[in-house]
Amino acid sequence: MSKLVDARGLSCPQPVIKTLNAIKTADTSEIVVLVDTDTAKENVIRAAKSESWDEIDIKEEDGAYRITIRK
């Protein structure tokens, strides 16, 4: 089961901080992050990679991005 981080409506660096906190406390190897800007999407992916997590899927839905990352 994946963990969900809803960072829609938050401005940077909040989506990155929420994602990094989820990574640090993850009890699962998959996290889904919801963001609503291109900048947040790119920053979240970059932050995940810096923690050795890989982005495995990005879907655009309802004006937001659903980013799935995996350890």
C-alpha positions as CSV (number, residue, x, y, z in Angstrom):
1,M,0.0,0.0,0.0
2,S,1.3,3.4,-0.9
3,K,1.5,6.5,1.3
4,L,-0.3,9.7,0.1
5,V,1.1,13.2,0.3
6,D,-1.4,15.9,-0.7
7,A,0.6,19.0,-1.4
8,R,-1.9,20.7,-3.7
9,G,-2.3,24.4,-3.1
10,L,1.0,24.7,-1.3
11,S,3.9,26.9,-2.6
12,C,7.5,25.8,-2.6
13,P,9.3,24.6,-0.6
14,Q,6.2,23.1,1.3
15,P,5.6,20.2,-1.2
16,V,9.3,19.2,-1.1
17,I,9.3,19.4,2.8
18,K,6.2,17.2,3.0
19,T,7.6,14.7,0.5
20,L,11.0,14.5,2.4
21,N,9.1,14.0,5.7
22,A,7.1,11.2,4.1
23,I,10.2,9.6,2.8
24,K,11.9,9.8,6.2
25,T,8.9,8.2,8.0
26,A,7.8,5.8,5.2
27,D,6.7,2.4,6.3
28,T,6.2,1.5,2.6
29,S,8.3,1.5,-0.5
30,E,5.9,3.6,-2.5
31,I,4.6,7.2,-2.0
32,V,2.1,9.1,-4.1
33,V,2.5,12.9,-4.1
34,L,-0.2,15.3,-5.4
35,V,0.9,18.7,-6.5
36,D,-0.6,21.4,-8.7
37,T,2.2,23.2,-10.3
38,D,5.0,22.3,-12.7
39,T,7.6,23.8,-10.4
40,A,6.4,21.7,-7.5
41,K,6.4,18.6,-9.7
42,E,10.0,19.1,-10.8
43,N,11.2,20.0,-7.2
44,V,9.5,17.0,-5.7
45,I,11.0,14.6,-8.3
46,R,14.5,16.2,-7.7
47,A,14.1,15.9,-3.9
48,A,13.0,12.2,-4.2
49,K,16.0,11.4,-6.4
50,S,18.3,13.0,-3.9
51,E,17.0,10.5,-1.3
52,S,17.5,7.6,-3.7
53,W,13.8,7.3,-4.6
54,D,12.8,7.0,-8.2
55,E,9.8,8.5,-9.9
56,I,8.0,5.7,-11.6
57,D,4.8,7.4,-12.8
58,I,3.5,10.9,-13.4
59,K,-0.2,11.4,-14.3
60,E,-1.9,14.7,-14.9
61,E,-5.5,14.7,-13.6
62,D,-7.9,17.4,-12.7
63,G,-5.3,20.2,-13.0
64,A,-2.9,18.4,-10.7
65,Y,0.0,16.0,-11.0
66,R,0.0,12.6,-9.3
67,I,3.6,11.6,-8.8
68,T,4.4,8.0,-7.8
69,I,7.9,7.5,-6.3
70,R,9.4,4.2,-5.2
71,K,12.4,3.2,-3.1
